[in-house]
Amino acid sequence: MLRAGTAVTCLACRSLLSPRMGLRVGVPVQKLHPLSRAIHHRYSNANTQRTPHRTAARHFTSLSRLPPRTYKYRYGGQGGHGYQQHRTFWAVRLAARLLKLRYVVLGSAVGGGYTAKKTYEDWKDSLPDLSEYSWVVPDFVWELSEQIDLDKLASAFPDLPDAEELAKLIPDLEKIGENFTFLKGLLSTGMSLVSEVNGASGLRLLLETPTDAALKAPEAPVAAAATAATTAASAESAGSADKQYKKASDKEKIDQLQEELLRTQMKYQRMLERLEKENKDLRKVVLQKDDKGIHQRKVKVISKKSLIDLYSEVLDILSDYDSNYNTQDHLPRVVVVGDQSAGKTSVLEMIAQARIFPRGSGEMMTRSPVKVTLSEGPHHVAMFKDSSREFDLTKEEDLAALRHEIELRMRKSVRDGQTVSTETISLSVKGPGIQRMVLVDLPGVISTVTAGMAADTKETIFSLSKAYMANPNAIILCIQDGSVDAERSIVTDLVSQMDPQGKRTIFVLTKVDLAEKNLSSPSRIQQIIEGKLFPMKALGYFAVVTGKGSSSESIDSIKDYEEDFFQASRLLRDGMLKAHQVTTKNLSLAVSDCFWKMVRESVEQQADAFKASRFNLETEWKNNYPRLRELDRNELFEKAKNEILDEVISLSQVTPKHWESILQKKLWERVSTHVIENIYLPAAQTMDSGTFNTTVDIKLKQWTDKQLPHKALEVAWETLQEEFARFMAEYKGKDTDDIFDKLKEAVKDESIKRHKWNERAMDSLRVIQHNALEDRSITDKPQWDAAIQFMEETLQSRLKDTESVITDMVGPDWKQRWMHWTNRTGDQHIRNETKNELERLLKLQEDHTAYLANDEVTTVRKNLEARGVEVDPVLIKDTWHQLYRRHFLQKALAHCNLCRRGFYYYQRHFVDSELECNDIVLFWRIQRMLAITANTLRQQLTNTEVRRLEKNVKEVLEDFGEDTEKKTQLITGRRVQLAEDLKKVREIQEKLEAFIEALHKEK
């Protein structure tokens, strides 16, 4: 490949040599190594001019653009090979001709070349086979030219430093180059050695010293004397190198080479990390400018949503969607599963680059699924789906608040008596350099239920994990604790059941630092990573370190610790682990790539499934509810809310006369029994009008102070409730929907429950009632007649009730017995005989008192016994009470008729008159008190209580509107569920279509 002591980097550099140098190699440029082609042949092809060579003083990388270089040909042609300028070495030719040294020099050159070739072959046979160690070079180096478009990258970052500044970042490989100087000497012997070094060209590409001046291509043929001197020097250096390598054993050579290669790899890795950090800062600046522009312009925020945000919204809707059409949620997400305390949360925090989850020492902290949407943004912030608060993840106080909020939400989602919940907590995390994906952190799998846990905790966690992993498009991130025995793992068997072929499983071994320290045989870790220890299969295997176990460690310190560990670890040095299988950074990249690959493959199929589901739902609605609008639960609630508020407003339109009439009637029904039994009847037993009035005044005063105001307020509150219910029933009679009945009833009950009457109104009402009852002056005849009518109606109602009680006591009379063929019972027969005996007593003494004397009871009992009727004294007294009550009411009604013409005597205070109508005055006072009380209560109702009730109804409606579970309980039915499904399916389909469109644009 090379001649005259000139060295090149690899076989791919044949285009750097002059066509006159005798190079004849048939390797096409397309078959060269990608990295070599990216560095040396970016502008070369079969028919174009060769890429110009640069001096070793300037270093080139895959980001450098090689400038074209013009060549001067002797004959000024536009191509061809031409002859270089003729140089005259007249002194040498003269000496050669004179001394006849030409043949000596030629013989020396041939002999030296043969000796060098034989020495090189012996040395090559002594070298170990390095093809098994090609994995040491990172995979991204081989794929660099295929994955990176250099032209686009150069145009995207015009402010990147030029090649000379980048050359300073390239590690110094002079030490490695010195160890292989003998190789360069051997390669300079001639083109006959090209086929011998063809297999090692890739290795020399990484190990060649960039500053070697031998990379410069020759411009003229070398003189014979210089060739002889160079050949002798090369032979001498090759001999010395051969002696040095024979002293060292093969093992030492291998170890030395591995260390050098590992050191080189780490240096390149650091260089790439520095470049990525600069790229991250640049992207942060660009995102900040773009974000600022969006806020300033205030344009179409929806269109500015990122791709991952659109996808996350679809998943949020699907998490609440329950369809009866077997349209299941098969959209991809990354499901993080593992044994308890295996490090699931720590791995997720490393991917999110923030300590966002609550932590505990061995206890269960993840009590419900946590969906984390990761995306790139200018600021490192976190936000819950149902909250507008942003947590700044660069501040420790915000991190602590975020962890506390997550813990509170988890405990709130867990129902009484349970340990874990199926309710998903949705969280989004944005920040510079974060890989876009959606992860779901599940509670850790346990083997034993401990004290304080629900009995079904283990089964609940298993069923929850299986439900998420059953999604055929879900990526299973299986976390295994490397610090414990692999045989103790539970999650690997569970994952094997859900994904037997391992087509969507990524295995992660955590705590590798502890595993290397505790295991006597590190090769066991290699077996785990190679998938040979577990029956579980996976797409990829990774080994990570997530810190030293302290909750106070920062993400940056954990990254540094992880990097330092793997640099010094014998696992990587001895080849047990490959470079791309370690660190959480490589894991994050791999998971993100797998996630988006799965999304692109399945999202359109899911969109078609929801399109079919939408068609089925719309067809069912048209067939069952053709004349109704498709109102979901929230829209129905708003409609019912407006109806209820209209009904409450209608209460203020009730006329004062209607209020007072209802209040007066209900109040008298509530207090009439007390007035008749405890005030009128005891006072009527007195012998004169003075005693009657005194008794009445005392009892009215006691009644007003203790019972009457309370009874009045109770009546008013019941009246308000009844009127409210009446208006709701009347409104229902119009074109209303029966689907609101449960909601309206619940709103009414809750509003009444919350309503409290103004207690200060009771004191003012007591004063008003007391003043009304103290007034005895009837001013005109209509008021007198109204009082008499009120008294007659009351007494007649009581007399009718008393007659009914007596009839039930004694049974049917002879007429009823004859017409309806009924007979009296034995008790009724005894009561009938008792009634007849007591009626004879009343006829003899019409002015008898209200109570029987003991001797009178004995006389009645003996008379009944004489007729063969055995009766108890208590039965006699009960029967007497009803009979006397009827007798008294009949006499009182007769007295009312007499008092109709007694208004004249009343005005004269019944002077010179035997007629006394004090009972008429009592009923007038009662009637006037009822009217005044009704008027007072009506004013309080219309001015205060109706408005307060309306306010309570609004508050109840607002509370119900915010309570999704309450609305679900009160607004039910197939119609509601069908409308809900239709709305969600349409929303899902629209968002999926928007996401697919954005996904195609991103491609």
BAGULO-811705 format. One record per residue (C-alpha): x, y, z; residue in three letters. Coordinates in steps of 0.05 Angstrom, whole numbers, plus 32768, in hexadecimal, padded with zeros to 4 digits. Layout:
BEGIN
XYZala/...
***
This chain:
BEGIN
800080008000met/803880308011leu/807F80397FF8arg/80BE80628006ala/80B280658052gly/806F8088804Dthr/80388072807Eala/7FED807E8076val/7FB4807380A5thr/7F8E80398084cys/7F8180168043leu/7F4B80498035ala/7F80807F8029cys/7F9980647FE7arg/7F7D80A27FC6ser/7FAF80CD7FEAleu/7FE980B07FC3leu/800080C37F7Eser/7FEC80967F45pro/803480907F32arg/8048806D7F72met/803280297F59gly/7FF580207F87leu/7FC77FE87F6Darg/7F907FDA7FA0val/7F4B7FC37F8Cgly/7F247FD67FCAval/7EEA80057FB8pro/7EDB80427FE4val/7E94802A7FF3gln/7EAF7FEC8018lys/7EDC80138046leu/7ECE801A8090his/7E998050809Epro/7EC5807880CDleu/7F008076809Dser/7ED4808B8064arg/7EB680C3808Eala/7EFB80DE809File/7F2380D3805Ehis/7EF280C98025his/7EB980F9802Farg/7EC581187FEBtyr/7EE380DE7FC4ser/7EC480B07F90asn/7ED980867F57ala/7EDE80BD7F22asn/7EEB80FD7F48thr/7F2C811B7F5Egln/7F4C80FE7F9Carg/7F44811F7FE0thr/7F7F814B7FF0pro/7FAC8137802Ahis/7FB881658064arg/7FF5816B808Fthr/7FFA814B80D2ala/7FFC818E80F4ala/7FB0819380EDarg/7F80815D8109his/7F41814980E5phe/7F01812B80FFthr/7EBF811680E1ser/7EA7815D80EBleu/7EDE817D80C2ser/7ED58190807Aarg/7F1381828050leu/7F2181BD8022pro/7F3181AE7FDApro/7F7881B47FC4arg/7F9081C27F7Fthr/7FCB819E7F5Ftyr/7FFC81B77F2Dlys/800F81897EF6tyr/804B81907ECCarg/802681917E8Atyr/7FEA81B97EA2gly/7FB781837E94gly/7F75817E7EB8gln/7F8281377ECFgly/7FAE80FE7EBCgly/7FEE80ED7EDFhis/802281187EBFgly/806B811A7ED5tyr/808581407F11gln/80BA81757F0Agln/80FE81587EF9his/813281607F2Farg/817B815A7F1Ethr/81A781387F53phe/81E681407F29trp/821681337F63ala/81F880F07F74val/81F580DA7F2Carg/823C80EF7F21leu/825380C87F5Fala/822B808B7F4Bala/8247808A7F06arg/828D80967F1Dleu/828E80647F57leu/825F80317F37lys/8233802F7F76leu/81F080297F52arg/81EF7FDE7F54tyr/82067FDB7F9Cval/81CF80097FB3val/819B7FE27F8Bleu/81B17FA07FA9gly/81B07FBC7FEFser/81687FD57FE5ala/814F7F927FCDval/81727F6C8005gly/81597F9D803Agly/81117F988021gly/81127F4C8023tyr/812F7F4D806Athr/80FA7F7F8082ala/80C27F558064lys/80D97F168087lys/80E27F3B80C9thr/809B7F5880C3tyr/807D7F1380B6glu/809F7EF780F4asp/80867F31811Etrp/803F7F2C8103lys/803B7EE28116asp/804F7EF4815Eser/80177F278165leu/7FD57F0F8186pro/7F937F0E815Easp/7F717F50816Fleu/7F317F448148ser/7F0E7F2C8188glu/7F177F7081A8tyr/7EF57F998172ser/7EBB7FA481A3trp/7EE67FD381CCval/7EDB80098197val/7E95802681A4pro/7E5F80158172asp/7E4F805E8166phe/7E9580678147val/7E8680338112trp/7E4280518104glu/7E5880998108leu/7E5880A780BDser/7E14808580B5glu/7DF180A780EFgln/7E0B80EE80E7ile/7E00811A80AAasp/7E3F814480ADleu/7E268179807Dasp/7DE6818580A5lys/7E0C818380E6leu/7E3E81B680CEala/7E0881E480B4ser/7DDF81DD80F5ala/7E1981F38121phe/7E3F822980FDpro/7E5E8241813Dasp/7E828200814Eleu/7ECD82068154pro/7EF681F68117asp/7F2181B8810Dala/7F5F81D6812Dglu/7F3B81E4816Eglu/7F1A819F816Dleu/7F5E81808162ala/7F72819881A7lys/7F3C816C81C5leu/7F55812C81A3ile/7F7D810181D4pro/7FC880FD81CBasp/7FD880BA81AEleu/802480C381A7glu/8031809181DElys/8009805D81B8ile/802B80708178gly/807080678196glu/805F801F81A8asn/80518011815Fphe/808A8038813Dthr/80A67FF68126phe/80657FEA8100leu/806E802B80DAlys/80B5801780C9gly/809F7FD480AEleu/80667FF38086leu/809880218063ser/80BC7FE78041thr/808F7FE68004gly/804C7FD77FE6met/80567F8C7FECser/803F7F8E8035leu/7FFA7FAB8026val/7FD67F698029ser/7FF57F58806Dglu/7FD87F958092val/7F957F968070asn/7F707F7780ADgly/7F8E7FA980DFala/7F7D7FE980BBser/7F427FF980E8gly/7F6C7FF08126leu/7FA4801C810Barg/7F70805180FCleu/7F6280598147leu/7FA98051815Eleu/7FD08079812Aglu/7FF180B88144thr/7FCF80F48125pro/800E811F8127thr/803980EE8100asp/8059811280C7ala/805C80D180A0ala/801280DC808Cleu/8029810F8059lys/802880F38012ala/806980F67FEApro/806D81257FB0glu/80AA81097F89ala/80CF80C77F81pro/810580BC7FB5val/814E80B47FA1ala/817080717FA5ala/81A080887FDBala/816880A18008ala/814380607FFDthr/817E80378012ala/818980608051ala/8140805B8064thr/813F80108058thr/817A80058085ala/815C802F80BCala/8119800B80B7ser/813B7FC780BBala/81627FDD80F8glu/81237FF8811Cser/80FC7FB9810Aala/81327F8E8127gly/81327FB58168ser/80E67FB3816Dala/80E77F688161asp/81167F5E819Alys/80EB7F8881C9gln/80AB7F6181B9tyr/80CD7F1F81C1lys/80DD7F318209lys/80947F3E821Bala/80627F068222ser/80227F0281FAasp/7FF87F108238lys/801B7F518247glu/80127F688200lys/7FC87F5A8203ile/7FBF7F7D8246asp/7FE67FB9822Egln/7FBE7FBE81EEleu/7F7C7FB88214gln/7F8F7FEF8244glu/7FA4801D820Dglu/7F65801081E5leu/7F38801A8222leu/7F5C805B8233arg/7F53807281ECthr/7F09806181EEgln/7EFE8087822Fmet/7F2180C58212lys/7EF580C481D5tyr/7EB980BA8202gln/7ECB80F8822Barg/7ED5812081ECmet/7E90810C81D2leu/7E71811D8216glu/7E8F81628213arg/7E74816C81CDleu/7E30815381E2glu/7E308183821Clys/7E4081BC81EEglu/7E0981A481BFasn/7DD981A081FBlys/7DE981E8820Easp/7DDE81FF81C7leu/7D9B81DB81C2arg/7D8781FA8204lys/7D94823F81E9val/7D6D822F81AAval/7D33821481D2leu/7D33825081FFgln/7D30827F81C4lys/7CF8825681A4asp/7CD2825381E6asp/7CD9829D81F0lys/7CC082AA81AAgly/7C83827F81B5ile/7C7082A581F4his/7C7A82E881D2gln/7C5382D88193arg/7C1A82B381B7lys/7C0B8288817Aval/7BEA82448178lys/7C05822481B6val/7BE781E281A2ile/7C1081DE8162ser/7C4F81EB818Alys/7C4681AE81B5lys/7C7F817D81B1ser/7C7681398193leu/7C7D811581D6ile/7C4A814481F6asp/7C17813381C1leu/7C2380E981CDtyr/7C1F80F18218ser/7BDB81138212glu/7BC180D781ECval/7BD980A98223leu/7BB980D48258asp/7B7680CF8236ile/7B7E8084822Bleu/7B8D807A8275ser/7B4580908285asp/7B24806E824Atyr/7AFA80308254asp/7ADB80178214ser/7AAA7FDE820Aasn/7AC27FD381C3tyr/7B047FB081D4asn/7B2D7FEB81BCthr/7B667FE381ECgln/7BA0801281F9asp/7BD97FF481D2his/7C03803281C9leu/7C4C802B81DDpro/7C698043821Earg/7CA5802C8248val/7C8D80028283val/7CC0800182BBval/7CBA7FC182E4val/7CE77FA18318gly/7CEC7F84835Dasp/7CE17FB28398gln/7D1F7FDC83A7ser/7D417FC48367ala/7D4E800B8351gly/7D1580198321lys/7D09805E833Athr/7D54806E833Aser/7D5A805982F2val/7D1F808482DFleu/7D3C80BF8304glu/7D7E80B882DFmet/7D5880B8829Dile/7D3080F682B3ala/7D70811582D0gln/7D4E81298312ala/7D3F810A8356arg/7CF48111834Eile/7CD880D58374phe/7CCE80CB83BFpro/7CFF809A83DDarg/7CFD806A8418gly/7D2C80398439ser/7D127FF68422gly/7CC880078428glu/7C98800C83EEmet/7C98805283D3met/7C788049838Ethr/7C30803C839Farg/7C10804C835Cser/7C2580508313pro/7C4A80908302val/7C4A80A382B8lys/7C8580D082A9val/7C8880F48265thr/7CD081088255leu/7CDD813D8222ser/7D1281708210glu/7D0A81B88225gly/7D3381F68236pro/7D2681F08281his/7D2881B482AFhis/7CE281B482CBval/7CAB818382DFala/7C5F818B82DEmet/7C22816082EFphe/7BED815482BAlys/7BB6817482E5asp/7BDE81AE8300ser/7BFD81ED82E3ser/7C3581F28316arg/7C7B81E882FCglu/7CB181C98328phe/7CF781E3831Aasp/7D2181A4831Eleu/7D6181CC8325thr/7D4A81E5836Alys/7D4B81B683A6glu/7D0D81D483C6glu/7CE481C88387asp/7CFF81808383leu/7CEA817583CCala/7CA5819283BEala/7C9D81668380leu/7CB0812783A7arg/7C7F813A83DEhis/7C47814783ABglu/7C5381038389ile/7C5080E083CDglu/7C0F810483DFleu/7BEF80F2839Darg/7C0380A983A6met/7BE680A583ECarg/7BA780C983D6lys/7B9D8098839Cser/7BA1805C83CAval/7B5D804983E5arg/7B508035842Dasp/7B6A7FF0843Dgly/7B977FED83FFgln/7BE27FF483F6thr/7BE8800483ACval/7BBB8028837Aser/7BAE801F8330thr/7BA2806A8327glu/7BD9808882FBthr/7BFE80C7830File/7C1280EE82D0ser/7C51811882D2leu/7C79813A829Bser/7CC3814B82A0val/7CE78179826Flys/7D30818D826Bgly/7D6B8195823Dpro/7D8781548222gly/7D4F8128823Dile/7D3B80EF820Fgln/7CF380F181F9arg/7CC980B78211met/7C8F80A2823Fval/7C9F8076827Aleu/7C71805782AEval/7C8F804682F1asp/7C69800D8312leu/7C6A7FF6835Bpro/7CA27FC48369gly/7C917F7A8366val/7C927F5A83ABile/7C977F1283C1ser/7C797F198407thr/7C427F448425val/7C5D7F658464thr/7C3B7F8584A0ala/7C137FC3848Egly/7C047FAC8447met/7BC17F96842Cala/7BBA7F4B8424ala/7BB27F5183D8asp/7BED7F8083CDthr/7C187F4B83AAlys/7BE07F36837Bglu/7BCE7F7F836Dthr/7C157F908359ile/7C1A7F52832Dphe/7BD97F618309ser/7BEB7FAA8301leu/7C2F7F9982E3ser/7C107F6582B4lys/7BDB7F96829Dala/7C117FC78286tyr/7C3F7F938269met/7C067F718244ala/7C067FAB8213asn/7C287F8B81D6pro/7C4A7FCD81C5asn/7C637FDE820Bala/7CAE7FDE8216ile/7CBF7FB98256ile/7CF97FD6827Bleu/7D0B7F9D82ABcys/7D357FB482E6ile/7D5E7F80830Bgln/7D867F8D834Aasp/7DCE7F78833Egly/7DE17F798387ser/7DB57F3D8399val/7DB37EF68381asp/7D947EF0833Cala/7D6B7EB48354glu/7D447EE18383arg/7D277F09834Aser/7CDC7F058340ile/7CD27F378308val/7CFB7F1082D4thr/7CC97ED782D5asp/7C8F7F0782D0leu/7CAF7F2A8294val/7CBE7EE78273ser/7C747ED68277gln/7C5E7F178257met/7C957F1A8221asp/7CB17ED48216pro/7CD87EE781D7gln/7CF57F2681F5gly/7CE27F5081B9lys/7CD07F8D81E3arg/7CF87F838224thr/7D367FA98239ile/7D5B7F8C8275phe/7D807FBA82A5val/7DAF7FA282DBleu/7DB57FD68313thr/7DE87FDE834Blys/7E207FBF8322val/7E537FDF8350asp/7E397FB7838Bleu/7E337F79835Fala/7E7C7F7C8349glu/7E917F868391lys/7E677F4F83AFasn/7E6C7F19837Aleu/7EA77EEB837Bser/7E9F7EDC8332ser/7E937F1B8307pro/7E867EEE82CCser/7E417EE382EAarg/7E317F2C82D8ile/7E487F1D8291gln/7E187EE2828Egln/7DDF7F0F82A5ile/7DEE7F468272ile/7DF67F12823Aglu/7DB17EF5824Cgly/7DCD7EB0825Dlys/7DBB7EAE82A7leu/7D707EBC82A3phe/7D3F7E998275pro/7D237EDE8267met/7D347EFA8222lys/7D3D7F448212ala/7D4E7F7481DAleu/7D887F918200gly/7DAD7F8B8242tyr/7DCA7FC58269phe/7DF27FCE82A9ala/7DEB800F82D0val/7E00802E8312val/7DCE805D8332thr/7DF88079836Bgly/7E12806383ADlys/7DCF805B83CEgly/7DC980A083EEser/7D8980C783E2ser/7DB0810983E6ser/7DDA80FA83A8glu/7DD08127836Dser/7DC7810E8326ile/7E09812C8310asp/7E2F810A8348ser/7E0E80C78337ile/7E2280CF82EElys/7E6A80DE8301asp/7E6B80A28330tyr/7E4E807582FAglu/7E81808C82C7glu/7EBC808582F6asp/7EA58040830Aphe/7EA1802482C4phe/7EE3804482B1gln/7F06801F82E9ala/7EDB7FE082E7ser/7EFA7F9F82D1arg/7EB67F8C82B3leu/7EC27FBC827Aleu/7F0D7FB48279arg/7F0B7F688274asp/7ED67F69823Egly/7E9D7F4E8269met/7E727F8B8258leu/7E717FB28218lys/7E767FFE8217ala/7E30800881FBhis/7E117FDD8232gln/7E258009826Dval/7E0D804C828Bthr/7DC780678290thr/7DD680968258lys/7DDD805E8226asn/7DA0803D8245leu/7D77807D823Bser/7D8B808281F2leu/7D7A803981E5ala/7D37803C8208val/7D24807C81E3ser/7D36805F819Fasp/7D0F801F81AEcys/7CD3804881C6phe/7CCF80748188trp/7CD98038815Blys/7C9F8015817Cmet/7C7580558177val/7C81805C812Darg/7C6F80138120glu/7C2E80128148ser/7C0F8057814Cval/7BEB80558109glu/7BCE80118118gln/7BB2802C8159gln/7B9580688136ala/7B70803A8106asp/7B5580128141ala/7B3880508162phe/7B1B8066811Flys/7AF48025811Bala/7ADE802C8164ser/7AC480728155arg/7A9B8058811Bphe/7A7B80238148asn/7A698055817Eleu/7A4C8087814Eglu/7A218051812Fthr/7A06803B8172glu/79F480838184trp/79CF808F8143lys/79A68050814Casn/7994805B8196asn/799280A7819Ftyr/798580C5815Apro/796581068173arg/7995811581ADleu/79D6813B81ADarg/7A15811681C1glu/7A1F81378205leu/7A5481198231asp/7A518118827Darg/7A6F815E8285asn/7A40817D8253glu/7A04815B8273leu/7A19817582B6phe/7A1D81BC829Cglu/79D781B5827Flys/79BB819A82C1ala/79E081D182E6lys/79BC820782BEasn/797881E682CAglu/798381E28315ile/7999822A8319leu/795A823F82F2asp/793082198324glu/7952823B835Fval/7948827F833File/78FE826F8338ser/78F7826E8384leu/790282B98385ser/78C682C18357gln/789482A38388val/786182D7839Ethr/785F82EF83E7pro/781682DA83EDlys/7828829383D9his/78618290840Btrp/783782AB8445glu/77FD827D8435ser/7829823F8435ile/784F82558473leu/78108265849Bgln/77EF82248489lys/782C81F98499lys/783A821E84DAleu/77F3821384F4trp/77F681C984E1glu/783681C5850Aarg/781D81EA8549val/77D181DD8549ser/77D6819F8574thr/77FE81C485A8his/77CD81FF85A7val/778F81D285AFile/77AB819F85E0glu/77D981C9860Basn/77BB820F8609ile/7771821085F5tyr/775781D18617leu/777981DE865Bpro/77628227865Aala/771A82148647ala/771581E98686gln/7717822786B1thr/76D7824386D0met/76DD828D86BEasp/76F982BA8687ser/772F82D886B3gly/774E829586C2thr/774782828679phe/776D82BF8661asn/77A282B78696thr/77AF826F8684thr/77B18280863Aval/77E382B88644asp/7812828D866Eile/78128253863Elys/781B82808601leu/785682A28621lys/7877825F8631gln/7869824685EBtrp/7886828485CAthr/78C6828385F3asp/78D7823A85E8lys/78B6821985ACgln/78938247857Dleu/78CF826A855Bpro/78F18227854Fhis/78B382098531lys/78AA82468504ala/78F1824184E9leu/78EA81F784DDglu/78AA820384B6val/78CC823A848Dala/7907820D847Ctrp/78DA81D38469glu/78B08201843Ethr/78ED82198419leu/790381D2840Cgln/78BE81BE83F4glu/78B981F983C5glu/78FE81EB83AAphe/78EB81A3839Dala/78A981B9837Earg/78CB81E7834Dphe/78FC81B08339met/78C28180832Eala/789C81B38305glu/78DA81C282DBtyr/78E2817882D0lys/789D817682B2gly/78B7819D8277lys/78E681828242asp/791A816B8273thr/7947812E8276asp/793B80F782A9asp/798680EC82AAile/798C812882D9phe/795E810E8310asp/799580F0833Clys/79C0812E8334leu/7988815E8346lys/797481358382glu/79BC8133839Aala/79C4817E8390val/7984818D83B6lys/7996816083F1asp/79DD817B83F6glu/79C781C383F1ser/799381BA8428ile/79C781968452lys/79F781D0844Carg/79C282068458his/79BE8223849Elys/7987825384B2trp/799B829584CEasn/7998828C851Aglu/799182D68527arg/794C82D48506ala/793182A9853Fmet/793982E08573asp/79168314854Aser/78E082E38538leu/78D382D38582arg/78C8831C8592val/789883258558ile/786F82E7856Cgln/786D82FC85B5his/7852834285A3asn/781F83248573ala/780382F585A9leu/77FD832C85DDglu/77CD835485B2asp/7783834585C3arg/7761837F859Fser/7735836A8564ile/772883AA853Ethr/76EF83978510asp/76B883658503lys/76DB834284C7pro/7716833184F4gln/76E483158528trp/76C182EC84F3asp/770482D384D8ala/771982BC851Dala/76D782978526ile/76DF827684E3gln/7727826284F4phe/771082458536met/76D7821E8516glu/7704820184E1glu/773681EC8515thr/770281CD8544leu/76DF81AA850Cgln/7720818C84F4ser/772F8174853Barg/76E8815A8544leu/76EE81328504lys/772F8113851Aasp/77118102855Ethr/76D480E1853Eglu/770380B78514ser/772980A08551val/76EA808D8576ile/76D18066853Athr/7711803E8537asp/770B80308582met/76C480158581val/76C27FF7853Cgly/768B7FFC8507pro/7644800E851Aasp/76077FE48509trp/75FE800584C5lys/76467FF784AFgln/76427FB184CBarg/76037FA384A3trp/761B7FC28462met/76647FAB8462his/765B7F698488trp/768D7F7B84BDthr/768E7F6D8508asn/76AE7F8C8544arg/76E97F6C8567thr/76E87F5A85B0gly/77107F9885C3asp/76E37FC48599gln/76A67FA585BBhis/76C27FB68600ile/76D37FFD85EAarg/768E800685CDasn/766D7FF1860Eglu/769C80208633thr/768B80598603lys/7640804F860Easn/76498050865Aglu/767380908657leu/764380B38628glu/760B80A8865Barg/763880C9868Fleu/764481068661leu/75F9810E8655lys/75EE811186A0leu/7627814386AAgln/7632816E866Cglu/7661819D8692asp/768E816486A9his/76D8817186AEthr/770B8155867Fala/7720811D86AFtyr/76FA80E586D1leu/76FE80DD871Cala/771380998738asn/76CE808A8754asp/76B080998711glu/76E0806886F0val/76CC80348724thr/768380408718thr/768A803886CCval/76B37FF886D5arg/767F7FD98704lys/76467FEB86D5asn/766B7FC9869Bleu/767A7F8C86C6glu/76307F8786D7ala/76237F80868Carg/76597F4C8687gly/76907F79866Aval/76D47F76868Cglu/76F97FB88680val/773A7FD68697asp/773B801B86B8pro/776F80348687val/77428023864Dleu/770A804A866File/773680888675lys/774D8084862Casp/7707807E8613thr/76F080B7863Ftrp/772780E48623his/770F80DD85DBgln/76C680E385EFleu/76D181218619tyr/76FB813F85E1arg/76C2813585AFarg/7690815185E2his/76BC818F85EEphe/76C7819D85A4leu/767D81988596gln/766E81C985CFlys/76A581F885B5ala/768881F8856Eleu/76448208858Bala/7664824185B2his/7683825C8571cys/763F82638552asn/7627828A858Fleu/766482B9858Bcys/765782CC8543arg/762B8305855Carg/765883138599gly/76868347857Aphe/765A837E8598tyr/7662836085DDtyr/76AC835885D2tyr/76B383A385C5gln/768E83AF8607arg/76BC837B8629his/767F834E8634phe/7661837B8667val/7619836A867Aasp/761D832C864Eser/761E82E3865Fglu/764382D4861Dleu/768F82CD8622glu/76B882C385E3cys/76FF82C185FFasn/770E828385D6asp/770082AC8596ile/773282E085ADval/776682A885B9leu/775E828D8573phe/776282D48556trp/77A482DE857Barg/77BD829B8560ile/77A782AD8519gln/77C782F1851Barg/780882D38536met/780882A184FCleu/77FF82D984C8ala/7836830584E5ile/786682C984ECthr/785882B484A4ala/786682FA848Basn/78A782FE84B2thr/78BE82BA8499leu/78AC82CC8451arg/78D7830A8455gln/791282E28470gln/790882AD843Aleu/790582DC83FFthr/793A830D8417asn/796E82DD8435thr/796282938434glu/7950828A83EBval/799082AE83D7arg/79B982858407arg/799A824683ECleu/79AB825C83A6glu/79F2826883BClys/79F5822383DCasn/79DA8203839Cval/7A1082258373lys/7A46820E83A3glu/7A2C81C783A1val/7A2B81C88355leu/7A7281E38353glu/7A8981AC8382asp/7A668176835Aphe/7A838192831Agly/7ACA818A8335glu/7ABD8144834Fasp/7AC281158314thr/7AAF80D9833Eglu/7A7080FC8357lys/7A5A810D8310lys/7A6680C682FBthr/7A3880AE8333gln/7A0080E08327leu/79FF80E282DAile/79FD809A82C3thr/79E0806F828Cgly/79F38050824Aarg/79E580918226arg/7A1780B78251val/7A4C8081824Bgln/7A44807E8200leu/7A4C80C981F9ala/7A8980C68226glu/7AA9809081FBasp/7A9A80B581BCleu/7ABA80F481D6lys/7AF980D181EDlys/7B0080A781AEval/7AFA80E58183arg/7B2D810A81AEglu/7B5D80CF81ACile/7B5680C78161gln/7B6281128155glu/7B9E81148181lys/7BBB80D58163leu/7BB380F2811Dglu/7BD581328133ala/7C0D810A8152phe/7C1580DF8114ile/7C18811D80E9glu/7C4D813C8115ala/7C7380FA8116leu/7C7580F880CAhis/7C8D814080C8lys/7CC5812F80F9glu/7CDB80F680CClys/
***
